[in-house]
Amino acid sequence: MDTVENVKLFGKKAKGRQERIRHLEGKPLTRHEAIKAHCFDCTGGYSDGARDCGIKTCSLYRYHPYRTAK
């Protein structure tokens, strides 16, 4: 099974899923879409549910789609 199929089968339907799939298919992404795709990938496809990752030391944390901390 390739990575695209894996994301389609097991990735939660959350912000960043479609962007991650588009990236893996070699399609261009905007900066914002790339950040959402990165967060989706970094959190394991939100396998524990779509929520704040809590990694405040990440340089992209302020753009995290589910960020709760300000």
CHARMM internal coordinates of N, CA and C (Angstrom, degrees):
IC EDIT
DIST 1 N 1 CA 1.4495
DIST 1 CA 1 C 1.5299
ANGL 1 N 1 CA 1 C 108.17
DIST 1 C 2 N 1.3297
ANGL 1 CA 1 C 2 N 116.76
DIHE 1 N 1 CA 1 C 2 N 130.57
DIST 2 N 2 CA 1.4620
ANGL 1 C 2 N 2 CA 118.49
DIHE 1 CA 1 C 2 N 2 CA 179.39
DIST 2 CA 2 C 1.5309
ANGL 2 N 2 CA 2 C 110.48
DIHE 1 C 2 N 2 CA 2 C -86.15
DIST 2 C 3 N 1.3190
ANGL 2 CA 2 C 3 N 115.93
DIHE 2 N 2 CA 2 C 3 N 172.76
DIST 3 N 3 CA 1.4610
ANGL 2 C 3 N 3 CA 121.80
DIHE 2 CA 2 C 3 N 3 CA -173.96
DIST 3 CA 3 C 1.5196
ANGL 3 N 3 CA 3 C 112.43
DIHE 2 C 3 N 3 CA 3 C -62.69
DIST 3 C 4 N 1.3304
ANGL 3 CA 3 C 4 N 118.28
DIHE 3 N 3 CA 3 C 4 N -40.36
DIST 4 N 4 CA 1.4679
ANGL 3 C 4 N 4 CA 121.15
DIHE 3 CA 3 C 4 N 4 CA -179.93
DIST 4 CA 4 C 1.5234
ANGL 4 N 4 CA 4 C 109.97
DIHE 3 C 4 N 4 CA 4 C -61.60
DIST 4 C 5 N 1.3187
ANGL 4 CA 4 C 5 N 117.03
DIHE 4 N 4 CA 4 C 5 N -46.42
DIST 5 N 5 CA 1.4659
ANGL 4 C 5 N 5 CA 121.06
DIHE 4 CA 4 C 5 N 5 CA 178.63
DIST 5 CA 5 C 1.5242
ANGL 5 N 5 CA 5 C 110.67
DIHE 4 C 5 N 5 CA 5 C -62.00
DIST 5 C 6 N 1.3161
ANGL 5 CA 5 C 6 N 116.76
DIHE 5 N 5 CA 5 C 6 N -39.77
DIST 6 N 6 CA 1.4598
ANGL 5 C 6 N 6 CA 122.12
DIHE 5 CA 5 C 6 N 6 CA 178.99
DIST 6 CA 6 C 1.5270
ANGL 6 N 6 CA 6 C 110.91
DIHE 5 C 6 N 6 CA 6 C -60.29
DIST 6 C 7 N 1.3358
ANGL 6 CA 6 C 7 N 116.98
DIHE 6 N 6 CA 6 C 7 N -46.81
DIST 7 N 7 CA 1.4689
ANGL 6 C 7 N 7 CA 120.88
DIHE 6 CA 6 C 7 N 7 CA 179.47
DIST 7 CA 7 C 1.5228
ANGL 7 N 7 CA 7 C 110.10
DIHE 6 C 7 N 7 CA 7 C -64.18
DIST 7 C 8 N 1.3233
ANGL 7 CA 7 C 8 N 117.28
DIHE 7 N 7 CA 7 C 8 N -42.40
DIST 8 N 8 CA 1.4669
ANGL 7 C 8 N 8 CA 120.64
DIHE 7 CA 7 C 8 N 8 CA -179.37
DIST 8 CA 8 C 1.5249
ANGL 8 N 8 CA 8 C 111.71
DIHE 7 C 8 N 8 CA 8 C -63.97
DIST 8 C 9 N 1.3312
ANGL 8 CA 8 C 9 N 116.94
DIHE 8 N 8 CA 8 C 9 N -37.82
DIST 9 N 9 CA 1.4632
ANGL 8 C 9 N 9 CA 120.40
DIHE 8 CA 8 C 9 N 9 CA -178.12
DIST 9 CA 9 C 1.5222
ANGL 9 N 9 CA 9 C 113.56
DIHE 8 C 9 N 9 CA 9 C -80.17
DIST 9 C 10 N 1.3371
ANGL 9 CA 9 C 10 N 116.83
DIHE 9 N 9 CA 9 C 10 N -41.01
DIST 10 N 10 CA 1.4526
ANGL 9 C 10 N 10 CA 119.83
DIHE 9 CA 9 C 10 N 10 CA -170.35
DIST 10 CA 10 C 1.5203
ANGL 10 N 10 CA 10 C 115.30
DIHE 9 C 10 N 10 CA 10 C -112.65
DIST 10 C 11 N 1.3233
ANGL 10 CA 10 C 11 N 118.11
DIHE 10 N 10 CA 10 C 11 N -16.40
DIST 11 N 11 CA 1.4647
ANGL 10 C 11 N 11 CA 120.60
DIHE 10 CA 10 C 11 N 11 CA -178.88
DIST 11 CA 11 C 1.5180
ANGL 11 N 11 CA 11 C 111.77
DIHE 10 C 11 N 11 CA 11 C -71.70
DIST 11 C 12 N 1.3161
ANGL 11 CA 11 C 12 N 116.25
DIHE 11 N 11 CA 11 C 12 N 131.55
DIST 12 N 12 CA 1.4619
ANGL 11 C 12 N 12 CA 121.06
DIHE 11 CA 11 C 12 N 12 CA 177.90
DIST 12 CA 12 C 1.5197
ANGL 12 N 12 CA 12 C 109.50
DIHE 11 C 12 N 12 CA 12 C -61.85
DIST 12 C 13 N 1.3147
ANGL 12 CA 12 C 13 N 116.38
DIHE 12 N 12 CA 12 C 13 N 149.51
DIST 13 N 13 CA 1.4620
ANGL 12 C 13 N 13 CA 120.35
DIHE 12 CA 12 C 13 N 13 CA 174.20
DIST 13 CA 13 C 1.5141
ANGL 13 N 13 CA 13 C 107.28
DIHE 12 C 13 N 13 CA 13 C -78.27
DIST 13 C 14 N 1.3135
ANGL 13 CA 13 C 14 N 114.57
DIHE 13 N 13 CA 13 C 14 N 93.37
DIST 14 N 14 CA 1.4609
ANGL 13 C 14 N 14 CA 121.83
DIHE 13 CA 13 C 14 N 14 CA -176.25
DIST 14 CA 14 C 1.5186
ANGL 14 N 14 CA 14 C 108.54
DIHE 13 C 14 N 14 CA 14 C -144.37
DIST 14 C 15 N 1.3224
ANGL 14 CA 14 C 15 N 115.52
DIHE 14 N 14 CA 14 C 15 N 169.66
DIST 15 N 15 CA 1.4614
ANGL 14 C 15 N 15 CA 120.72
DIHE 14 CA 14 C 15 N 15 CA 178.27
DIST 15 CA 15 C 1.5203
ANGL 15 N 15 CA 15 C 109.40
DIHE 14 C 15 N 15 CA 15 C -57.27
DIST 15 C 16 N 1.3143
ANGL 15 CA 15 C 16 N 116.14
DIHE 15 N 15 CA 15 C 16 N 129.02
DIST 16 N 16 CA 1.4530
ANGL 15 C 16 N 16 CA 121.46
DIHE 15 CA 15 C 16 N 16 CA 178.76
DIST 16 CA 16 C 1.5194
ANGL 16 N 16 CA 16 C 114.28
DIHE 15 C 16 N 16 CA 16 C 104.07
DIST 16 C 17 N 1.3232
ANGL 16 CA 16 C 17 N 117.51
DIHE 16 N 16 CA 16 C 17 N -18.13
DIST 17 N 17 CA 1.4688
ANGL 16 C 17 N 17 CA 120.37
DIHE 16 CA 16 C 17 N 17 CA -177.93
DIST 17 CA 17 C 1.5246
ANGL 17 N 17 CA 17 C 111.31
DIHE 16 C 17 N 17 CA 17 C -62.09
DIST 17 C 18 N 1.3219
ANGL 17 CA 17 C 18 N 117.13
DIHE 17 N 17 CA 17 C 18 N -53.76
DIST 18 N 18 CA 1.4642
ANGL 17 C 18 N 18 CA 120.46
DIHE 17 CA 17 C 18 N 18 CA -179.29
DIST 18 CA 18 C 1.5272
ANGL 18 N 18 CA 18 C 111.60
DIHE 17 C 18 N 18 CA 18 C -62.96
DIST 18 C 19 N 1.3265
ANGL 18 CA 18 C 19 N 115.57
DIHE 18 N 18 CA 18 C 19 N -37.74
DIST 19 N 19 CA 1.4588
ANGL 18 C 19 N 19 CA 119.91
DIHE 18 CA 18 C 19 N 19 CA 178.79
DIST 19 CA 19 C 1.5296
ANGL 19 N 19 CA 19 C 110.74
DIHE 18 C 19 N 19 CA 19 C -64.74
DIST 19 C 20 N 1.3277
ANGL 19 CA 19 C 20 N 116.87
DIHE 19 N 19 CA 19 C 20 N -40.41
DIST 20 N 20 CA 1.4778
ANGL 19 C 20 N 20 CA 121.36
DIHE 19 CA 19 C 20 N 20 CA 178.18
DIST 20 CA 20 C 1.5265
ANGL 20 N 20 CA 20 C 110.11
DIHE 19 C 20 N 20 CA 20 C -62.78
DIST 20 C 21 N 1.3224
ANGL 20 CA 20 C 21 N 116.63
DIHE 20 N 20 CA 20 C 21 N -43.49
DIST 21 N 21 CA 1.4632
ANGL 20 C 21 N 21 CA 121.03
DIHE 20 CA 20 C 21 N 21 CA 178.72
DIST 21 CA 21 C 1.5274
ANGL 21 N 21 CA 21 C 110.14
DIHE 20 C 21 N 21 CA 21 C -62.56
DIST 21 C 22 N 1.3270
ANGL 21 CA 21 C 22 N 117.00
DIHE 21 N 21 CA 21 C 22 N -45.97
DIST 22 N 22 CA 1.4656
ANGL 21 C 22 N 22 CA 120.60
DIHE 21 CA 21 C 22 N 22 CA 179.28
DIST 22 CA 22 C 1.5312
ANGL 22 N 22 CA 22 C 110.99
DIHE 21 C 22 N 22 CA 22 C -60.02
DIST 22 C 23 N 1.3385
ANGL 22 CA 22 C 23 N 116.40
DIHE 22 N 22 CA 22 C 23 N -41.55
DIST 23 N 23 CA 1.4753
ANGL 22 C 23 N 23 CA 120.28
DIHE 22 CA 22 C 23 N 23 CA 177.77
DIST 23 CA 23 C 1.5274
ANGL 23 N 23 CA 23 C 110.77
DIHE 22 C 23 N 23 CA 23 C -61.17
DIST 23 C 24 N 1.3192
ANGL 23 CA 23 C 24 N 116.88
DIHE 23 N 23 CA 23 C 24 N -46.31
DIST 24 N 24 CA 1.4635
ANGL 23 C 24 N 24 CA 121.03
DIHE 23 CA 23 C 24 N 24 CA -178.67
DIST 24 CA 24 C 1.5252
ANGL 24 N 24 CA 24 C 112.02
DIHE 23 C 24 N 24 CA 24 C -65.19
DIST 24 C 25 N 1.3316
ANGL 24 CA 24 C 25 N 116.40
DIHE 24 N 24 CA 24 C 25 N -26.47
DIST 25 N 25 CA 1.4647
ANGL 24 C 25 N 25 CA 121.14
DIHE 24 CA 24 C 25 N 25 CA 177.28
DIST 25 CA 25 C 1.5252
ANGL 25 N 25 CA 25 C 111.75
DIHE 24 C 25 N 25 CA 25 C -83.22
DIST 25 C 26 N 1.3439
ANGL 25 CA 25 C 26 N 116.80
DIHE 25 N 25 CA 25 C 26 N -0.81
DIST 26 N 26 CA 1.4560
ANGL 25 C 26 N 26 CA 121.19
DIHE 25 CA 25 C 26 N 26 CA 177.41
DIST 26 CA 26 C 1.5136
ANGL 26 N 26 CA 26 C 114.64
DIHE 25 C 26 N 26 CA 26 C 83.85
DIST 26 C 27 N 1.3266
ANGL 26 CA 26 C 27 N 116.64
DIHE 26 N 26 CA 26 C 27 N 15.66
DIST 27 N 27 CA 1.4603
ANGL 26 C 27 N 27 CA 120.66
DIHE 26 CA 26 C 27 N 27 CA 179.95
DIST 27 CA 27 C 1.5247
ANGL 27 N 27 CA 27 C 110.01
DIHE 26 C 27 N 27 CA 27 C -87.16
DIST 27 C 28 N 1.3268
ANGL 27 CA 27 C 28 N 117.47
DIHE 27 N 27 CA 27 C 28 N 149.76
DIST 28 N 28 CA 1.4689
ANGL 27 C 28 N 28 CA 120.35
DIHE 27 CA 27 C 28 N 28 CA -179.10
DIST 28 CA 28 C 1.5266
ANGL 28 N 28 CA 28 C 112.01
DIHE 27 C 28 N 28 CA 28 C -71.53
DIST 28 C 29 N 1.3300
ANGL 28 CA 28 C 29 N 115.37
DIHE 28 N 28 CA 28 C 29 N 147.52
DIST 29 N 29 CA 1.4604
ANGL 28 C 29 N 29 CA 121.97
DIHE 28 CA 28 C 29 N 29 CA 177.58
DIST 29 CA 29 C 1.5185
ANGL 29 N 29 CA 29 C 109.34
DIHE 28 C 29 N 29 CA 29 C -125.68
DIST 29 C 30 N 1.3198
ANGL 29 CA 29 C 30 N 115.88
DIHE 29 N 29 CA 29 C 30 N 150.94
DIST 30 N 30 CA 1.4572
ANGL 29 C 30 N 30 CA 119.90
DIHE 29 CA 29 C 30 N 30 CA 171.18
DIST 30 CA 30 C 1.5248
ANGL 30 N 30 CA 30 C 107.47
DIHE 29 C 30 N 30 CA 30 C -74.68
DIST 30 C 31 N 1.3039
ANGL 30 CA 30 C 31 N 116.87
DIHE 30 N 30 CA 30 C 31 N 169.90
DIST 31 N 31 CA 1.4681
ANGL 30 C 31 N 31 CA 120.76
DIHE 30 CA 30 C 31 N 31 CA 178.10
DIST 31 CA 31 C 1.5356
ANGL 31 N 31 CA 31 C 110.03
DIHE 30 C 31 N 31 CA 31 C -58.94
DIST 31 C 32 N 1.3184
ANGL 31 CA 31 C 32 N 117.14
DIHE 31 N 31 CA 31 C 32 N -46.03
DIST 32 N 32 CA 1.4674
ANGL 31 C 32 N 32 CA 121.09
DIHE 31 CA 31 C 32 N 32 CA -178.87
DIST 32 CA 32 C 1.5338
ANGL 32 N 32 CA 32 C 111.01
DIHE 31 C 32 N 32 CA 32 C -63.40
DIST 32 C 33 N 1.3188
ANGL 32 CA 32 C 33 N 117.40
DIHE 32 N 32 CA 32 C 33 N -41.77
DIST 33 N 33 CA 1.4618
ANGL 32 C 33 N 33 CA 121.03
DIHE 32 CA 32 C 33 N 33 CA 178.19
DIST 33 CA 33 C 1.5299
ANGL 33 N 33 CA 33 C 110.87
DIHE 32 C 33 N 33 CA 33 C -64.53
DIST 33 C 34 N 1.3263
ANGL 33 CA 33 C 34 N 116.67
DIHE 33 N 33 CA 33 C 34 N -38.50
DIST 34 N 34 CA 1.4665
ANGL 33 C 34 N 34 CA 120.76
DIHE 33 CA 33 C 34 N 34 CA 178.91
DIST 34 CA 34 C 1.5265
ANGL 34 N 34 CA 34 C 111.24
DIHE 33 C 34 N 34 CA 34 C -64.31
DIST 34 C 35 N 1.3242
ANGL 34 CA 34 C 35 N 116.86
DIHE 34 N 34 CA 34 C 35 N -38.17
DIST 35 N 35 CA 1.4661
ANGL 34 C 35 N 35 CA 120.66
DIHE 34 CA 34 C 35 N 35 CA 177.94
DIST 35 CA 35 C 1.5224
ANGL 35 N 35 CA 35 C 110.05
DIHE 34 C 35 N 35 CA 35 C -65.44
DIST 35 C 36 N 1.3294
ANGL 35 CA 35 C 36 N 117.60
DIHE 35 N 35 CA 35 C 36 N -45.08
DIST 36 N 36 CA 1.4640
ANGL 35 C 36 N 36 CA 120.78
DIHE 35 CA 35 C 36 N 36 CA 178.46
DIST 36 CA 36 C 1.5284
ANGL 36 N 36 CA 36 C 110.69
DIHE 35 C 36 N 36 CA 36 C -61.79
DIST 36 C 37 N 1.3393
ANGL 36 CA 36 C 37 N 116.72
DIHE 36 N 36 CA 36 C 37 N -40.72
DIST 37 N 37 CA 1.4666
ANGL 36 C 37 N 37 CA 120.61
DIHE 36 CA 36 C 37 N 37 CA 178.40
DIST 37 CA 37 C 1.5265
ANGL 37 N 37 CA 37 C 110.83
DIHE 36 C 37 N 37 CA 37 C -63.94
DIST 37 C 38 N 1.3463
ANGL 37 CA 37 C 38 N 116.30
DIHE 37 N 37 CA 37 C 38 N -40.56
DIST 38 N 38 CA 1.4712
ANGL 37 C 38 N 38 CA 120.34
DIHE 37 CA 37 C 38 N 38 CA 178.81
DIST 38 CA 38 C 1.5304
ANGL 38 N 38 CA 38 C 110.58
DIHE 37 C 38 N 38 CA 38 C -62.79
DIST 38 C 39 N 1.3306
ANGL 38 CA 38 C 39 N 116.87
DIHE 38 N 38 CA 38 C 39 N -46.54
DIST 39 N 39 CA 1.4679
ANGL 38 C 39 N 39 CA 120.29
DIHE 38 CA 38 C 39 N 39 CA -179.53
DIST 39 CA 39 C 1.5261
ANGL 39 N 39 CA 39 C 110.67
DIHE 38 C 39 N 39 CA 39 C -61.80
DIST 39 C 40 N 1.3169
ANGL 39 CA 39 C 40 N 116.97
DIHE 39 N 39 CA 39 C 40 N -40.99
DIST 40 N 40 CA 1.4676
ANGL 39 C 40 N 40 CA 121.08
DIHE 39 CA 39 C 40 N 40 CA 177.70
DIST 40 CA 40 C 1.5258
ANGL 40 N 40 CA 40 C 109.99
DIHE 39 C 40 N 40 CA 40 C -59.55
DIST 40 C 41 N 1.3270
ANGL 40 CA 40 C 41 N 116.63
DIHE 40 N 40 CA 40 C 41 N -45.65
DIST 41 N 41 CA 1.4610
ANGL 40 C 41 N 41 CA 121.56
DIHE 40 CA 40 C 41 N 41 CA -179.43
DIST 41 CA 41 C 1.5261
ANGL 41 N 41 CA 41 C 111.43
DIHE 40 C 41 N 41 CA 41 C -67.63
DIST 41 C 42 N 1.3187
ANGL 41 CA 41 C 42 N 116.78
DIHE 41 N 41 CA 41 C 42 N -45.32
DIST 42 N 42 CA 1.4643
ANGL 41 C 42 N 42 CA 122.09
DIHE 41 CA 41 C 42 N 42 CA -176.85
DIST 42 CA 42 C 1.5287
ANGL 42 N 42 CA 42 C 112.09
DIHE 41 C 42 N 42 CA 42 C -61.71
DIST 42 C 43 N 1.3288
ANGL 42 CA 42 C 43 N 117.01
DIHE 42 N 42 CA 42 C 43 N -35.41
DIST 43 N 43 CA 1.4630
ANGL 42 C 43 N 43 CA 120.90
DIHE 42 CA 42 C 43 N 43 CA -178.64
DIST 43 CA 43 C 1.5229
ANGL 43 N 43 CA 43 C 112.57
DIHE 42 C 43 N 43 CA 43 C -88.65
DIST 43 C 44 N 1.3223
ANGL 43 CA 43 C 44 N 116.55
DIHE 43 N 43 CA 43 C 44 N 11.15
DIST 44 N 44 CA 1.4635
ANGL 43 C 44 N 44 CA 119.58
DIHE 43 CA 43 C 44 N 44 CA 179.46
DIST 44 CA 44 C 1.5114
ANGL 44 N 44 CA 44 C 112.42
DIHE 43 C 44 N 44 CA 44 C 70.16
DIST 44 C 45 N 1.3225
ANGL 44 CA 44 C 45 N 116.27
DIHE 44 N 44 CA 44 C 45 N 34.35
DIST 45 N 45 CA 1.4624
ANGL 44 C 45 N 45 CA 120.27
DIHE 44 CA 44 C 45 N 45 CA -179.57
DIST 45 CA 45 C 1.5130
ANGL 45 N 45 CA 45 C 112.39
DIHE 44 C 45 N 45 CA 45 C 72.13
DIST 45 C 46 N 1.3293
ANGL 45 CA 45 C 46 N 116.23
DIHE 45 N 45 CA 45 C 46 N 27.82
DIST 46 N 46 CA 1.4675
ANGL 45 C 46 N 46 CA 122.46
DIHE 45 CA 45 C 46 N 46 CA -177.46
DIST 46 CA 46 C 1.5276
ANGL 46 N 46 CA 46 C 110.55
DIHE 45 C 46 N 46 CA 46 C 53.87
DIST 46 C 47 N 1.3266
ANGL 46 CA 46 C 47 N 115.98
DIHE 46 N 46 CA 46 C 47 N 42.12
DIST 47 N 47 CA 1.4653
ANGL 46 C 47 N 47 CA 121.17
DIHE 46 CA 46 C 47 N 47 CA -177.83
DIST 47 CA 47 C 1.5264
ANGL 47 N 47 CA 47 C 112.86
DIHE 46 C 47 N 47 CA 47 C -59.89
DIST 47 C 48 N 1.3318
ANGL 47 CA 47 C 48 N 117.51
DIHE 47 N 47 CA 47 C 48 N -24.33
DIST 48 N 48 CA 1.4661
ANGL 47 C 48 N 48 CA 121.09
DIHE 47 CA 47 C 48 N 48 CA 176.59
DIST 48 CA 48 C 1.5218
ANGL 48 N 48 CA 48 C 111.64
DIHE 47 C 48 N 48 CA 48 C -95.73
DIST 48 C 49 N 1.3152
ANGL 48 CA 48 C 49 N 116.96
DIHE 48 N 48 CA 48 C 49 N 10.56
DIST 49 N 49 CA 1.4604
ANGL 48 C 49 N 49 CA 121.55
DIHE 48 CA 48 C 49 N 49 CA -178.44
DIST 49 CA 49 C 1.5188
ANGL 49 N 49 CA 49 C 110.90
DIHE 48 C 49 N 49 CA 49 C 105.44
DIST 49 C 50 N 1.3114
ANGL 49 CA 49 C 50 N 115.18
DIHE 49 N 49 CA 49 C 50 N 153.09
DIST 50 N 50 CA 1.4642
ANGL 49 C 50 N 50 CA 121.19
DIHE 49 CA 49 C 50 N 50 CA -179.43
DIST 50 CA 50 C 1.5207
ANGL 50 N 50 CA 50 C 109.13
DIHE 49 C 50 N 50 CA 50 C -76.68
DIST 50 C 51 N 1.3315
ANGL 50 CA 50 C 51 N 115.07
DIHE 50 N 50 CA 50 C 51 N 107.58
DIST 51 N 51 CA 1.4597
ANGL 50 C 51 N 51 CA 120.46
DIHE 50 CA 50 C 51 N 51 CA -179.18
DIST 51 CA 51 C 1.5222
ANGL 51 N 51 CA 51 C 109.91
DIHE 50 C 51 N 51 CA 51 C -157.89
DIST 51 C 52 N 1.2987
ANGL 51 CA 51 C 52 N 115.73
DIHE 51 N 51 CA 51 C 52 N 174.08
DIST 52 N 52 CA 1.4632
ANGL 51 C 52 N 52 CA 122.58
DIHE 51 CA 51 C 52 N 52 CA 178.50
DIST 52 CA 52 C 1.5275
ANGL 52 N 52 CA 52 C 108.91
DIHE 51 C 52 N 52 CA 52 C -60.57
DIST 52 C 53 N 1.3319
ANGL 52 CA 52 C 53 N 116.47
DIHE 52 N 52 CA 52 C 53 N 128.80
DIST 53 N 53 CA 1.4695
ANGL 52 C 53 N 53 CA 120.06
DIHE 52 CA 52 C 53 N 53 CA -179.50
DIST 53 CA 53 C 1.5234
ANGL 53 N 53 CA 53 C 111.84
DIHE 52 C 53 N 53 CA 53 C -72.66
DIST 53 C 54 N 1.3366
ANGL 53 CA 53 C 54 N 116.93
DIHE 53 N 53 CA 53 C 54 N -27.65
DIST 54 N 54 CA 1.4551
ANGL 53 C 54 N 54 CA 121.52
DIHE 53 CA 53 C 54 N 54 CA 178.32
DIST 54 CA 54 C 1.5163
ANGL 54 N 54 CA 54 C 115.09
DIHE 53 C 54 N 54 CA 54 C 79.01
DIST 54 C 55 N 1.3276
ANGL 54 CA 54 C 55 N 118.30
DIHE 54 N 54 CA 54 C 55 N 7.17
DIST 55 N 55 CA 1.4636
ANGL 54 C 55 N 55 CA 121.31
DIHE 54 CA 54 C 55 N 55 CA -178.89
DIST 55 CA 55 C 1.5260
ANGL 55 N 55 CA 55 C 108.38
DIHE 54 C 55 N 55 CA 55 C -88.91
DIST 55 C 56 N 1.3180
ANGL 55 CA 55 C 56 N 115.31
DIHE 55 N 55 CA 55 C 56 N 79.21
DIST 56 N 56 CA 1.4625
ANGL 55 C 56 N 56 CA 121.35
DIHE 55 CA 55 C 56 N 56 CA -174.17
DIST 56 CA 56 C 1.5203
ANGL 56 N 56 CA 56 C 113.25
DIHE 55 C 56 N 56 CA 56 C -69.44
DIST 56 C 57 N 1.3278
ANGL 56 CA 56 C 57 N 117.99
DIHE 56 N 56 CA 56 C 57 N -14.99
DIST 57 N 57 CA 1.4615
ANGL 56 C 57 N 57 CA 120.80
DIHE 56 CA 56 C 57 N 57 CA 177.83
DIST 57 CA 57 C 1.5330
ANGL 57 N 57 CA 57 C 112.22
DIHE 56 C 57 N 57 CA 57 C -85.43
DIST 57 C 58 N 1.3114
ANGL 57 CA 57 C 58 N 117.67
DIHE 57 N 57 CA 57 C 58 N -7.39
DIST 58 N 58 CA 1.4658
ANGL 57 C 58 N 58 CA 121.71
DIHE 57 CA 57 C 58 N 58 CA 178.01
DIST 58 CA 58 C 1.5256
ANGL 58 N 58 CA 58 C 109.23
DIHE 57 C 58 N 58 CA 58 C -69.89
DIST 58 C 59 N 1.3157
ANGL 58 CA 58 C 59 N 116.74
DIHE 58 N 58 CA 58 C 59 N 135.50
DIST 59 N 59 CA 1.4684
ANGL 58 C 59 N 59 CA 120.41
DIHE 58 CA 58 C 59 N 59 CA -179.28
DIST 59 CA 59 C 1.5247
ANGL 59 N 59 CA 59 C 112.54
DIHE 58 C 59 N 59 CA 59 C -66.87
DIST 59 C 60 N 1.3201
ANGL 59 CA 59 C 60 N 117.87
DIHE 59 N 59 CA 59 C 60 N -16.56
DIST 60 N 60 CA 1.4637
ANGL 59 C 60 N 60 CA 121.33
DIHE 59 CA 59 C 60 N 60 CA 179.14
DIST 60 CA 60 C 1.5278
ANGL 60 N 60 CA 60 C 112.89
DIHE 59 C 60 N 60 CA 60 C -102.48
DIST 60 C 61 N 1.3249
ANGL 60 CA 60 C 61 N 117.64
DIHE 60 N 60 CA 60 C 61 N 1.43
DIST 61 N 61 CA 1.4668
ANGL 60 C 61 N 61 CA 120.51
DIHE 60 CA 60 C 61 N 61 CA -175.01
DIST 61 CA 61 C 1.5263
ANGL 61 N 61 CA 61 C 113.19
DIHE 60 C 61 N 61 CA 61 C -55.57
DIST 61 C 62 N 1.3110
ANGL 61 CA 61 C 62 N 117.32
DIHE 61 N 61 CA 61 C 62 N -39.39
DIST 62 N 62 CA 1.4672
ANGL 61 C 62 N 62 CA 119.26
DIHE 61 CA 61 C 62 N 62 CA -177.73
DIST 62 CA 62 C 1.5241
ANGL 62 N 62 CA 62 C 112.09
DIHE 61 C 62 N 62 CA 62 C -63.02
DIST 62 C 63 N 1.3312
ANGL 62 CA 62 C 63 N 118.05
DIHE 62 N 62 CA 62 C 63 N -15.96
DIST 63 N 63 CA 1.4648
ANGL 62 C 63 N 63 CA 122.62
DIHE 62 CA 62 C 63 N 63 CA 179.06
DIST 63 CA 63 C 1.5283
ANGL 63 N 63 CA 63 C 112.81
DIHE 62 C 63 N 63 CA 63 C -104.78
DIST 63 C 64 N 1.3315
ANGL 63 CA 63 C 64 N 117.21
DIHE 63 N 63 CA 63 C 64 N 2.52
DIST 64 N 64 CA 1.4654
ANGL 63 C 64 N 64 CA 121.44
DIHE 63 CA 63 C 64 N 64 CA -177.20
DIST 64 CA 64 C 1.5301
ANGL 64 N 64 CA 64 C 109.71
DIHE 63 C 64 N 64 CA 64 C -57.68
DIST 64 C 65 N 1.3422
ANGL 64 CA 64 C 65 N 117.71
DIHE 64 N 64 CA 64 C 65 N 132.17
DIST 65 N 65 CA 1.4594
ANGL 64 C 65 N 65 CA 120.73
DIHE 64 CA 64 C 65 N 65 CA -175.80
DIST 65 CA 65 C 1.5310
ANGL 65 N 65 CA 65 C 114.87
DIHE 64 C 65 N 65 CA 65 C -60.77
DIST 65 C 66 N 1.3252
ANGL 65 CA 65 C 66 N 118.10
DIHE 65 N 65 CA 65 C 66 N -26.76
DIST 66 N 66 CA 1.4655
ANGL 65 C 66 N 66 CA 120.97
DIHE 65 CA 65 C 66 N 66 CA -177.80
DIST 66 CA 66 C 1.5283
ANGL 66 N 66 CA 66 C 112.64
DIHE 65 C 66 N 66 CA 66 C -114.91
DIST 66 C 67 N 1.3095
ANGL 66 CA 66 C 67 N 117.30
DIHE 66 N 66 CA 66 C 67 N 21.95
DIST 67 N 67 CA 1.4729
ANGL 66 C 67 N 67 CA 121.97
DIHE 66 CA 66 C 67 N 67 CA -177.76
DIST 67 CA 67 C 1.5248
ANGL 67 N 67 CA 67 C 110.38
DIHE 66 C 67 N 67 CA 67 C -61.73
DIST 67 C 68 N 1.3325
ANGL 67 CA 67 C 68 N 116.04
DIHE 67 N 67 CA 67 C 68 N 133.21
DIST 68 N 68 CA 1.4686
ANGL 67 C 68 N 68 CA 120.49
DIHE 67 CA 67 C 68 N 68 CA 176.91
DIST 68 CA 68 C 1.5210
ANGL 68 N 68 CA 68 C 111.50
DIHE 67 C 68 N 68 CA 68 C -109.63
DIST 68 C 69 N 1.3326
ANGL 68 CA 68 C 69 N 117.27
DIHE 68 N 68 CA 68 C 69 N -29.54
DIST 69 N 69 CA 1.4727
ANGL 68 C 69 N 69 CA 120.97
DIHE 68 CA 68 C 69 N 69 CA -179.96
DIST 69 CA 69 C 1.5187
ANGL 69 N 69 CA 69 C 109.94
DIHE 68 C 69 N 69 CA 69 C -75.70
DIST 69 C 70 N 1.3090
ANGL 69 CA 69 C 70 N 115.80
DIHE 69 N 69 CA 69 C 70 N 145.88
DIST 70 N 70 CA 1.4767
ANGL 69 C 70 N 70 CA 120.45
DIHE 69 CA 69 C 70 N 70 CA 178.93
DIST 70 CA 70 C 1.5009
ANGL 70 N 70 CA 70 C 110.35
DIHE 69 C 70 N 70 CA 70 C -107.87
END
COOR INIT
IC SEED 1 N 1 CA 1 C
IC BUILD
